[in-house]
Amino acid sequence: MATGRFTTPQASIQLGTGNTTLYTVPTGFYSVFNVSLCNTGSTAVTIQLALATTATPGTSEWIEYGTTIAPKGVFERTGLVGQPGLNVVALASTGSVINATVYGIETSTT
């Protein structure tokens, strides 16, 4: 059972302007997790966040769409629950200024 940060390596991932898979729930586990997005830039950035069955989310899989993070601001979604194979996918309107971290717990389904 893993706890703490799920991103690999154990550090933040910088978002680009295309879909970035931040975390995939492993086979045989479910996960309770949080997503933190930090804008390190000096201008506002718009983000999208999805819980998706693939690395390319469908229209109905976005849980945040067009959400703005202020300069030096933080956006968090907490208490998310994912089944095996679920992908956490995000993108930003400006690349290389949003640091993303996924953290929580994984619990075996067996």
Summary of the structure (lengths in Angstrom):
residues: 110
radius of gyration: 13.4
end to end distance: 11.8
largest distance: 46.6
contacts: 328
relative contact order: 0.41
helix: 3%
strand: 57%
